[in-house]
Amino acid sequence: MNTEEEKSRSLWMELDAPTCGRLSEDITADVLVIGAGIAGLSVAYELMISGRQVVVVDRGRFGRGQTARTTAHLAAASDDYYHVLTGALGQDAARQYYQSQAAAIDRIDEISTAEQIDCDFARVDGYLFPATEKDVRLLEDELKAAHDIGFADVEWVDKGELFWSPDYPALRFPRQARFHPLKYLDGLVDALKRGGARLYQDVAVEKLVEADEKVTAHLSGSGEIVARQVVVATNTPFHLLLAMHTKQAPYRTYAVALSADKGAVPDALLWDTETPGYHYVRLQPGAEGDVVIVGGEDHKAGEADDGEDRIDRLEAWARARWPNIKSRLCAWSGQVFEPADYAPYIGKSPDFKQVYLVTGDSGEGITTGAVAGLILCDLMDGQDNPWAELYDPARKPMRPSTLVEYAKENVTVIKGMAEHVVHASDHDHDAVEVPSSDDLAPGQGALCRIDGKKVAAYRDGEGNLHLCSATCTHAGCIVHFNSFETCWDCPCHGSQFGIDGEVLAGPAVKPLAVIDR
């Protein structure tokens, strides 16, 4: 199981998943890649064409995890702004970030052409526009920062030139791109199969053990894969208890797909500066009409349970700018991990010599995944990479601004542990706690207590009660109900569980304990 089992379905999920093998015996590999999203498949592809023997496994179907829940912007613009990134990590680091993200878009373009992947790839402009008058200054700061790091063709667009933001100026970022993420991933799967890579779906890895210059991946239930090197590309690393999880925080993000006539909405990437919950927009062209995809309304995982309201707000925001939008097609949510110092983590894993990881996508996981392929292929072959230092997982948030962010995000863990003894309420976005599971209506989930211990209780549409321990099996925090996806979210490190307790997303690898009554 993976996040494909959550309730919502994205626009991309209309595409049938590719069929991959089933692992029925212990195997060995030169390189084992764990995770078959954009990061894992990009790394596997680069390793394969460099001559490596690659095995790729995923706990679900290939490409149907968090990558299937993205809006798939291909942008070299920084999600956290280049003037902020420069302040946090320095101008050289910001320049490396821009160069690597631009290279990622180019690489996806190259691979799509080389492997003849029909994934609707197109170069489009990106526009950053202010949500309010005071944010015009932010655009001025961002334009200067972009030019200072070599992003020289970012340009100012005067007030009145963009009909969706007539009252303010904007910044134009040329040669960004958009594509259909699952068409691209399915094309990578086909290329990997042609190249001799071995691909296995529905394989859950629980533990990595390194000894004698080899890494053994212990699988759920039984079985193992032994490899010389391992890449963990599972959105957030499952093989570490706290080493990376204290440096990044899980956030939920939402998206809605709306139908529109051809040409009614510009074929561009659009971002505004609204805080909190900024908006991002792109188009997916169709044969007879277009689909407008609007994302945003982010919140920290487990700290709100109002997904339907957030989707409604996204749609209302879009309709206020494009009144001729037609109907809602679908809506979904996804999970991103925000690093404390704004740059993702790609490189050698803490506590291991031959294990590498990619995590901390900061909402730019599509380009980050392609960057991971370029960096890790070099590092695993013992070569230098010009961007490796920036993305090094061993780095620490040292500047005052990043230390404050680091401390703020880790308060959630303290709060999550305290919930074992503190009563939860529906105030301040805490998890709802009811006196008894008998109080739950069909389709409702909440925490309650049985024999003094917190229990995750859910009553399904037929009135059947599902009871599990509310203690996350990763680090022991209390899970919260996510009614939008009908699952249990851990606010501390982002693990997700089905109503039956099964793991949907890590870092947890063990299910919630089922309680029989």
N, C-alpha and C positions, 0 to 999 in steps of 0.2 A: 504493500500500500504506500502511496505517497499523496501529495497535495491534490492530485487529480481526483481523489475521493471526496474533496470538500464539495459543498452544495452548489456553489456558483459555477457557471461555465463561461469561459471567455469566448470571444469571437473566433480565436484561433483554434479552439478545440473542436470546431466542426470538422476539421481534417482528421481522418483516420490515422491512428498511430502505426508506425512501421512494426513489423513482426521481427523480434529478435529471439535468440536461442534461450533455452532453459538449461540451467547448470545442473547436471545430474551426478557429477563426480568432482573430486579434488583435482585442481589443475595448477600448472605453473605458468609464469609469464615473465617476460622481460620487464614490461611496465604494466601495472594495473591502475586504471583510472576508475575512481569511484564517483559516480554521478554522471548522468547523461543529459545535462542541460547544455546551454550555450558554452559554459566554461569547460565542462568535461569533454564535450565533443570537439571543441576547438583545440584543446590540448592534444587529444587523441589524434586528430587529423594531422597536426604539425609533427607529432612524433612519428606517425606512420610514414609520411612522405620523406622523413629524414632517415628512414630505414629501420625503425624500431619495431619490434613485435609487441603489439598492444592488445590488452584485454580491457573491455569497458563493461562495467556492471552498473545497474541502477535498481533501487528498491521498488520501482514501479515500471511503467512503460517509458521508453526512451522519448525524451523531449516533452514529457507531460507533467513535469514538476513546476517549479516557480517560473521557468522560462515561458511556459504556456500562460502565465498570468501577468505578463508584462504588457506595456503598450508599445514596446519595440521602437523607441526613438534611437536613432544612430547619430549621436551628437558628440562633437568635440568641445562644445561649450560645457563648462563645469556646472553641475547641478547645485553646487554650494557656492558658486561664483569664484572667479579667478582672483579678485581682490581679497576675498576671505582666505582662499587657499594660499595666496602669497603671504598673507599675514601669519598664517599658521605654520607653514613649512618653508617659506622663503621663495624668492623669485626663481631660482634654479629649479626647485622642485615643481613649481607651478608650470615652468616651461616644459619639463619632462612629462608632466601630466598631459598637457596639450598635445605634445608630439606623439605620445603613446596612444591617446584617444583618436587622433586623426589617422594614425597608422592602422588602428583597428578597423575604422570604416573602410579604408583603402583595402585592407586584407579581406574583409568580407566581400567587397566588390570583386577582388581578384579571384577568390575561391569560387564565387557564384559563376563567374565567367569560365574559369578553368574546368569546373566540374559540371557545367551546363545545368545549374540549379535555377529553375524558374521560380523565383521567390518574390516577385514584384519589387525587386530592388530598384530604387530611383534616387537620384540626387535631388535634394530639395533645400531651400533656404530655411534657416531657423530664425525666429524672431523672439527677442526678450522685450516685454513691454511692462511698464509700471502699473501696479494696481491702484496707486494713489499719486497725487502730486508730489508728496514728499519722497517717493521712490525714484523720481527723476535723477536725484543726486546719486542714487545707487547705480544707475545706468552710466553716469559720467565716470564713476570710480571703476566700473567694470570695463568700459571702453579703454581707459588708460591702462589698466592691468593687462588686458588682452593684447594691446599693442606692445607693451613692455616685454611680454614673453614670446613675441614673435607671431602672434595670431593677427597679422597685419591687415588682413582684409575684412575684419569686423568693422562695420560702418554704422554711422548714425543715420537714422531715418527720422525726418522732421515730423512734427505734429501735423495730423490731418492726412498723412499719406496712407495710413492703414485704417480701413473702414471699421475693423473690429475694435480699434482703440483710437477713436478720432480725437480724443482730448489730450493725448500725450505722445511724445516721441517714442522711439523704440531703437533697439540694436538689431542689426541684421548679421547673422552668421552664415556665410555662404558655404555651399557644398557639404551640407549635412546630408542625411539620408533617412529613408524608411524602407521597410521590407516586411514580408510575412514571416515571422520568426520560426514557425513550425515547418513551413515549406523549406526554409533554409536548413533547419536541423535534420529534417528527413532526408534532404540532399546530402548532408554530411554522413548520415547513417549509410546511405547507399554507397558513397565514396569509400567509407571505411570497410564495408563488406567487400567491395571490389579490390581493395588493397590488402585484404587478408587479415584484417583485424577480427578478433573474436568478441561478439557482443552478446550479453546475457541480461535479460530483464528479470524483474521480480527476485532480485538477489539483495538481501539486506546484510550489510557488514556491521558487526557489533564491536569488534576490537581489532587493533593493529598491534602486533608484537614484533619488535626488531631484534634480530640476533644473527650472528655469523654472516653479516653483510647481506642478509635477506630480510624481507618483511613478510610476515604471515598475516593474512586477513582472515579472521575467524568469522564465519557466517552465522546468521540466526538459525537456530535449531541445531545444525551440525554442518560440517564441511569447512574447507579452507582453500584459499588461493595463496600461493607463495610466489612472490615477485622480487626482482632485484630492486625496483623502485616503485613507489606508489604516489599517486596524485589524488588528493581529497578535494573534490569539486562538488560538494553537497550543499551549497548555499551558505551553510555555516558548519564548521568542522565538528564531527561527532566523536573524534578520537581523542579529544582533549577536554579535561574537566573544566578548567577555568583559564588556561593560558592565553587564549584569544578572546574568550567571551567577555572578559572585563573591558576589552578595548573597543567593543562595538555593541550596538543596541538594536533590538528588533522593532520594526515599525510596520504597521499595516497601511496599505495604500489601496485606493479604490479606482475603478474605471467603469465607464458606461459607453456603449456603442449605439449611435443614433443614425438613422437613415437620412439621406439628403439627396436632392437632385444633383446631377453632374454639374460641377462648377459653382455650386452654391457656397461652398467653404473652400478656402485656398488650400492647395496641396503644398503644405509647409509644416514645419514643426513650430509650435507656438508655446511659449512659457510666460507666465506672469510672475510678479514678485510678491503676491499676497502671502502674509504670514499671520498665523499658521495656515497650513493646508493650501499651498500654492497650486495652480492649475497648469496642466500641460495637455496639448491638443495635437492630434495628427489625423491624416486622412488615410483610409484604405480604399483604393479605387475598386469599383465593381464594373460589370459589363454594362449595366443599365443605369446605375446610380452609385453614389459614394457612401461610405460609412465614416462618420465622424467619431473619433475615439477621444474621450475626455477623461483625464485622470487627475487625481489629487485627493484632498481631504484626509491626509495622512494623520495617524495618531500612533502613539507607542503601543505595541502589542499588549493586549490584555487590559488596557486602561480605558477602553470605551466599548460599548456594545450597542451602537446605533448605526450600523452599516447601511440600512435602508434609507435612513435620513440623509446620510452623506451622499449616497447615490442620487437621491432626489435633488440635493443642492447642486451637485455637478451638472445634472441635466438642466436645472433652472438657470445656472450660470451660462451654459452654452446657448440656451434659447434666447436669453437676453441679448446676445451678440449676433446670433443667426436665427431670426424668427421663423425662417422658412424650413428649419429642421423638421423632419417628419416624425417618425415613431421611434421608441426605444426598442432595440433589438435584443440586447442582453446587457448584463452588468456583472462585475466580478471584483474580487479583491486579491491581493498578493502580499508578499512579505519581503521587505528589504532590510538590510543590516547597515546601520549608519556607524562608520568608524569615528573615533573621537577626534581625529585630526584631519578628516575629510578625504583621505586617500585610501583606497582599498588595500588589501593585503594579498600579495602574490609572491610566493617564494618557499624557502625551506621551512618546514614545520618546527615549532619549538619541541624539544625533547626527542627529536628523531634526526638521524643522519641521512636517510634515504626516503623520507616522506616529504612531499611538497603539498602546498594548499593554495586555494584561492577563495577569498571571502571578503566581506565588507564592501558590497557593491555600491552602496550609497545611492541607490536608485538608478545607477547607470550600468547595470549588470550585463547588458547586451554587449556594449563595447568593452567592458572590463573582461568579459569572457574571452573575447578575441585577443585582447592584450595578454591574457594569461597564456594562451597558446604560444605567443611570440616570446614571452619571457621564460616560461618554464622549459621550453624546448632547448633554449640556450643553457640555462642553469643545469639541467639534467645531463647535458653533454659536456659539462665542465667549461663552458664558454662564458665570457663576459656579456652582459646585456646593459645597454645604456640607461635603462629605466629600472633596473633591479633594486637599486638603493632606495629609490622613492617608495617602492611597493613592499619593501622588506618587512615580513611579519615580526621581526625581532625589534623593530623600532619602538620607541616609547614616546607618548605624548608629553613633550617637555615645555612647550611655550605656555605662558599663563592662560591664554584663551583655550587651548586644548586641554590643559589640566583641569580647568573649571568644567568643561564639557565632560571629561572623563569621570570626575567626581559626581556630577549631577546624574549621569546615566546609571551609575552603580548604586545610587540610593534605592533604585527599584529592587535590587536583590535583597537589601536589608528589609525593605517593606514586604517583599514576597515571603521571606522566612518568618517574619513576625505574624503573618496571617494564620499560622498554625494555632495561635492562641488568641488573636484579636478577632472580634466579630466583624464580618464584612457587611457592607450595606450598599445601597445603590447610590450613595453620595460620593462626590469627587471621583467618579469613574471606577470605584472599587467593584469587586465582584459581588453580585447579589447573593445573599445568604438567606435561606428560608428556614423557618422553624423545623419543618419536616418535609420529607419527599412526598408525603401525601398532599401537600399544598401545590404541587406542580400540575399545571394544566397540560394537555397534549401539545407537543411541540416546544415545551419550555424546559430550560436547563438552569440549574442553580446549585450553589453549594449548600450543604446541610451537614449536620453532625449525627453520627451513629456511634454509640459507645464512646462519646467524647472525641472522636476523630473526624476530621473534615472529609466529606465525601462529595464527589462530582456526580450529581444526579440529573438524569434526563428522562422525560416521559415522551415516548414517540407518539405518532399520530393515531396508533391503535390503542393507546393507553398503557403500553408495556413500559415498565420502569427499568432503566439501565443505570447501575450503580458501579462506580469505580473509585478507587482511592484518588483523592484530590492532590496528592503529592507527586510532583513531576519526578520522573525517574532519573533525570539528569543531575540536578543539584539540590533537589528537595523543596523547591518553591511550590506555592499553591497555584493550581491552574484556575483559569477563569473561562466562563462559557462565552462562545462566539456564536450568537444566534444567526448571523448572516451566513456563516459557513457550516453551522451545526457541528461544531467541534469544540475541543477544549484547548485554549492557548495558555502557554506559560509566559507570563510577563517578564520573567527574569532574563531568559536567554533564547526565547522564541520557539521552543518545542511545541508541536501540535499533536493532538491525539483525537481519534475518532470517538464517537459516543460509546463504542465497545472497548475503549482503552488502547486500541492499536495505534502505533506510531504513524503519523502522517508526515511529519517533518522533524528533523533533528534540531539540536544536538542529541536529544534522547534517543536511545536505541532499544530500550526495554519498554513494553507497554505499561499503562497504568494497571495496577492490580484490580481485578474484578472482584466485587463484593457480592456474595450470594446472600439472599434473604428469603 
